[in-house]
Amino acid sequence: MQRRLKDYLFISLKGVAMGAADAVPGVSGGTIAFISGIYEELVTTISNVDFSLFKTLKKEGILPFWKQLNGNFLLALLTGIIISFISFMRLAKFLLEEHPVLIWSFFFGLIIASIYFVGKQIKKWSSSTIIALIAGAVIAFHITGLPSLASNTNSYFLFIAGAIAICAMILPGISGSFILVILGAYKTLSDAFHDFDIKKIALFASGAVVGLLSFSRVLKWLFKNYHNLTLALLTGFILGSLNKVWPYKKTLKVMEDTTGNIVDFETVSNFGTLGIYQKSIQNFDSYKMVIEQSISPSYYAEINQVNAQLPLAIGLMVVGFLTIFILEKVGNKPE
């Protein structure tokens, strides 16, 4: 079906939502793509990028090449993603530092809704799909509990990090930004965008392209041959990621920024959560999170001597849920 300008504007808005999600460590832009109805088209379009495209360009010219590439779709989507990711990364940093409970509450509601909307696309449940769902949840839960590595400032390491993180970015439930945190590359990349370090940004982008072209072919094959099992596995990924985005956390271990030493957080502060301590001293770079655990709102309030903001947190969870509901409705509108 021929798309109109309005359709491409909607695709760009979906890209904006994907970019904003990927800017937050713990939230997956792939989830947004899935809910908004463009996931399989995106995977298919990326996996179709090969040498035949350049043969078409050489023999037939730019217009057949652009059509074979599905260029209008990619341009509209990438424009939204890039604008949103670069601009929202700074806003996300501010919100995570100043209002962590509130932003995590919003994304928690968003991901709960995602589990429902992705799961309902499974056409037939069986023992194999249930096993795939459980396996996906266990894998994602395990990943969210992995300790972060030391920050790696090697520029060329960003190429490897880009290749790995982009695979997570297109998987619903697995956050590319969180993978960057685990790899120790998030701060380096964030600083590169902040300082407009073209070399580091280009190395990351190159790695991302290599990873994207490779992994998209795997996903396309899985959707073609094991559609229900793949959907169940992806639903499990989203379910397991809830551990990461639960808004109430207790910090167990941190890394000293100056020495790289990993220490028990209780030796650093009387507060129970790193973000609360760093906000109290207005220094968000002195320590880096290594290990944390999810706790109840009441315990969070007790160990940090703060208001848990539970009514507002629940309200933002509802807003997050409704955001996905709206995206799903828009994504399933006939073009």
N, C-alpha and C positions, 0 to 999 in steps of 0.2 A: 504494500500500500504506500502511495506517495505521501511523504510527510510535508507538512506546511511549516511556515516560520514559527507559528505558535507551538507546534510539536517540539521543535528544536529548542525553543525557550524553556519548555518544561523539562527537556533532557538536561539543559544547562543548570536548572534549579536542582535537579536530582544530583548533578555533579557537585553543586555547592553543598548539599547535605552530606554527600560522601566525603568531601574534603574536610568539612567541619568535624565529622566523626573520626576520621583518620588522624586528625591533629591531636586527639585526646588519647593518651596511653591507656588502653583497655577497651576501646570502642572500635568496631570494625566498619570501615566503609563498605565492605562487601555485604554486610547485613543490610545496609541502606539500599544498595543496588538490587539485592534480592527482593526486598519488600516493595520497592518502587517499580518492579516489573521489567528491569533491563538487564538482569544478571546474565542470563543465558545468551542474550544477544551480545553482551560485552565480551563474554568468554569466547564465543564463536568468532566474533570480529577479530579479537586479538590473535587467536590461534590460526586464523587464515592469513596472517602476515608472513609471507615467505618470498622466495626468489621469483616465483611466478608473477608477483606483483610488479617487480622491476622489469621483467620481460614485457609485461603489458605496457608499462610506461615507455619502454624503448620502441616497441613496435606500433602501438596504437595511440600513444599520446597521454596527456595529463587527465583528460575527462574520463576515459575508460578506467585508468588507473585509480582515480579518486572514487569512482563508483564501486569497483571491485574491493577497495579498501574499506568501504562503508565510511568514507571520510567525513561526511556531514555529521553523522552520529558521533564519531570519535572527537571531532573538533568541538562540537557543542558540549559534550560531556567533559572533556579535558579542560576546556576553558573554565567551566564551573568549578572543577576539582582544584585546579591550580590557584585560581583567585581566592577560593575559600581556604585552602590549606595554608597558603602563605599569610593571609590576613588573620585567620582564626587561630593560628599557632600562638600568636602573641596574646590574644584574648584568652585562649585556653590556659596559658601560663598564669595569667592574672587570676582567673577564676579558680584554678587548682590551688593557688597559694592563699587567696583571700577567702574563698567560699567553697572549700572542698566538699563538704557534706551536701550542699545544694546542687552542685554540678553533677556529682556522682549519683544523687537521687534521681535527677532527670534521666541520666543514661541508664540507670537501673530499670526504670519504668519502660524506657525505650526497648531494652533488650528483652524484658518479659513479654512485651507485645510481639517482638520478633519471633520468639519461640513458637508462639501460637500461629502466626501467619505463615511462617516457613513450614512448620509441622503439618499444617492442614493441606499442604500441596502434595503430601505423600498419598498416592492413590490407593495403595493396598498395604496394610500392615501384616507382617509375618514375623516369625521368630528371628529371621535374618535382619530385618529392618530394626527390630528392637535391640538386637545385639549391636548393630551399627550405631544406633542412637546412644546406647550406654558407652560404647567405646569412644565415640566422639566427645561425650561429656567428661569421661575420665581423662582423656588426653588434654582437653582444654583446661580442666581443673588443675591438672598437674603443671601445665605450662604457666598458669597464673600464680603458682606457688614457687616457681623457680627464682632463686636469688639473682640479683643484678650483678653483672660483671663490672669491673673497674672501667671508668670512662676511657675510651680509646681515642686518642687524638691523631692517630695516623690517618692521613688523608686517603690513602689507598685502601684502608680497611673499610671506608665508606662504600666502595664498590661492592665488596662482599656483603656488607650489611644491607645495601640496597637490593641485591639479588634475593636475599633471604626474606627481608621485610615485605617486599612487594608480593611474595607468595601469600603471606599472611593477610595483606591488605585486601586481596581479592577473595579470601575465604571468609564467609560469614562467621562471626563469633570469635575469630582470632585477630587481634589488633596488630596492625603493622607497627604502629607507634610503640606499643608495649614490647614487641619483639626488639625494636631498636633500643629500648630501655634495658632489656635483658642482655643484649649484646654490648651494651656500654657505648652505643653510638648516638643516642637520642640528643644528649646535650651538645655533642660535637656538631650534629646536623642543625639543631636549633640555633646554635651560635653562628653557623655558616649562613643560614637564612637571614639572621638578624644583621650580620655584618656584610651580607651580599658577597660572600666568598665564592666567586664563580667556579674556581677550580674544584672545590669540595662539592659544590652543588652538582657540577657536571659529572664527577666521578660517581656520586650517589645515583644520579639519573641513569648513567650508563649501566650500572649494575642492575638497576630496577628494570631496564628494558630487556636485558639478557634473561633475568629471572622470570619476567612476565611472559615473554614469548615461549619460554620452555614450559613453564607450569600451566599455562592456559591450554596447551595441547593435551596435557594429562587430564585436566578438568573436562575438556570437551569430550574426550574418550569415555570418561566415567559417566557423564550425563547421557551419552549415546547408548552405552552398553549396560549401565547399572543405575538407571535414573532414580528409582525409589530408594535404593541403598545409599546413593550419594546424598539425596535429600535428607535421609535419616541421619547420616553421619554429620552433615552440616548443621542440622537441628541440634544434635548433641554438642557440637562445638559451641553453639550459642548458649546452650544450657550451662555448660561447664564454665563459660566466661563470666557468669553471674558472680562468682567468687571475687573476681578482680574488681568489679564495679560496685560491690556493696559499699555504701557510703561510710560505714562506721568501722574504723580500723584501729588495731593496736600495733605499734611498732616494736619489733623484737630486736632487730640488728640493723645497724647503719654503717656507712663507710665515711671515714673522715676525708674531706675533700683535699686537704693539704698533704696528708701522708699516705692515703689509700688503705689505711688499717681498718679492719672490720671489728666493731666493738658492740657490746650489748647496749641497747638504747637506754636502759635503766641507769647506766653509769654516766650518761650524758645529761639527762634531765629528769625532773620529777614528774613531768607530763608523760602521758602514755602514748601520745601520737606525735610523730615527727613534725607534721605540718603545723600543729598547734604550737609546738616549741619554737619552730622557725618563725612563725608569725609573731610570737611574743617578743622575739629579739630582732625582728625585721631583717633577717639574714637567711635567704633561701638557698644559699650555695654552700654552706659550711658542712653539711652532711647529705649523703645520698641514701635513699631507701634500699635496703638489701632484703630483709624478710619482714613481712607483716602478716597479721591474721584478722579475719573478720570477727567482730564482736557485736553485742547487743547495743542499742542506743543508750540504754540506762547505764551500762558499764562504761561506754564511751564518755558519757557526761561525767561519771564519777572519777575516772582516771585523769581526765583533762580539766576538771573543775570548770566546765562550760555547759551551756544549754544545748541539748541535743537537737533542737530545732525540729522535733519530730513532726508536728502538724505541717510545717512548711515543706519538709522533706517528702512526706506522703503526697502533698499537693503537687510537687514537682514530678514525683513518680507517675502520677495520673496524667500530667501534662506530657511526659515522655511517652506514655502508653498511647495517648490520643494522637501524638505526632506521627507515630508509626501507623496508626489507624488511617489517618488522613493520607499519608504517603501511599499506603496500600490501595486506597480508593482511587487516588490519582493515577497510580501505576497501572491499574486494571481498567482504566477508561479506554474505550475504543478510540483509536486515532482517526 
